[in-house]
Amino acid sequence: MWRNGLISIMTIMVAIILIGCSLAKGHQTFEVKESIETSDFKGIDIMTEEGHSADATYKVQMVHTGNETLNDLISSYVGKHKQFFLDEVAQKGLKDEKKEKSSFSLEAKLMHVSDRYISIEYTRKEKLPQKEPISRMDTITYDLTKNKQIQMEDLFYRPNGWEKLAEQTKLSILKDEEALKTSTYEQISQAFQHPERDLKKFSFTPKGMNIYLDNGKKETEYICFLASENLKGIMEENDIPPVYQTAVDSPEVLSGTVQPTPQNLPSAGKLIALTFDDGPHITRTPRVLDVLKKYNAKATFFVLGEQVQQYPGILQRISAEGHEIGSHTWDHSFLPKLGPVEMMRQIYKTSEVIAKTAGKKPTVLRPPYGAFNDQLESLLDVPIVNWSVDTLDWKHSNSQSVLRIVKRDARPGSIILMHDIQQATVEALEEILLYLQSQDYQCVTVSELLGIQDRQEDFVGQVFYEKE
């Protein structure tokens, strides 16, 4: 066919041919340019059409594959939205009072190409005078073996499939730092009241699946990624997209993952981690920070969400002075007795308030009383850090007892538990630091001590008590 010949010539010449023409629509005349370029995937090309008139511009992209049914589907989708824009422009000219042009774009991105699936994401943007701008994500995923476009209901038809998908999707979003900065836990949870209606848009990727929450607003509200391993149990095994590397020249199937190994901090001294639970406290935490600053010691603060909400400025100081922030849940609930929904609220509502206050999520979690179970580990996106030395500052209420326990039990690699809400700890801290310095200890954060700094996500599900 003529088109195959054209593509062959273009591939050999490695060039883009520009074609100039005019398109008349109503009183609008568009100067049109068309171009064709080969994609990174063999046998798939991207055709771009750009139109310019006095009052409007548009740009649309067509993905051309070796499957004519899919090509027709893409052509119909692109043509429908392009025609709608042209009709809107022609209706009244739709020229802005500020003389800004109307604009429309429909740009394609190939997300997944395998023997089974082709998946495409289309970013659709439209700006018309007197109308709110539109920015949407549309998706087309095609099953080459069945020769048809597939929808969510084709994949999640197992019993409780929609509920399981919603749960996995919500977890993925709640683990996203940017989502937690801009949305509340309640907003994210409410968004999944009708998964069979709102979770309709998806694309496969080289390592899993992107899912878009579409609840009819001008913009697609949330996106989350589910790894192929997270799709097991909610999709049929043979429907899960194959995992592969993105380099086209070597489409090697990934056979597994390498277990991460904690790294040692490059230091000649003995390392130890001081940790403070249950704050921030309005008066005692600032005093703890003053002493740490005086002795140039770093620590980790496991904070309660309700306390952060009450004293945000103290958390900001903790962060600004280089200490690590961990989660200690919202209100110190005993997590193993909670169901998954309430457990998630404790974890992610706390992460939300920390992210909004300090500008970053907590890097580690310490469950109240050190208590955890398999359910908690499955919901987390950070490692659990408990302790190896308990100062019992809450029990003795005596600074000398706290100091005595530290002197007796501390050793290189220890994680020491204290509470910045306890007066005994505030009074003992300076003597503790003087003692540790006399013994050549260096006080670091728990992530530094454990060798997991900046890669805590690699240790999700692991529980640490000390540096072994």
Helices and strands as residue ranges (DSSP letters): H 2-13, E 19-25, E 28-38, E 45-52, E 56-64, H 68-92, E 102-113, E 117-127, E 134-143, E 148-149, H 152-155, H 161-174, H 177-182, H 185-190, H 195-198, E 201-205, E 208-213, E 222-227, G 228-231, G 237-239, E 270-277, H 284-294, E 299-303, H 305-310, H 312-320, E 324-327, G 335-337, H 340-358, E 364-365, G 368-370, H 374-379, E 384-385, E 389-390, H 393-396, H 399-409, E 415-419, H 423-438, E 441-444, H 446-450, G 456-459, E 463-464
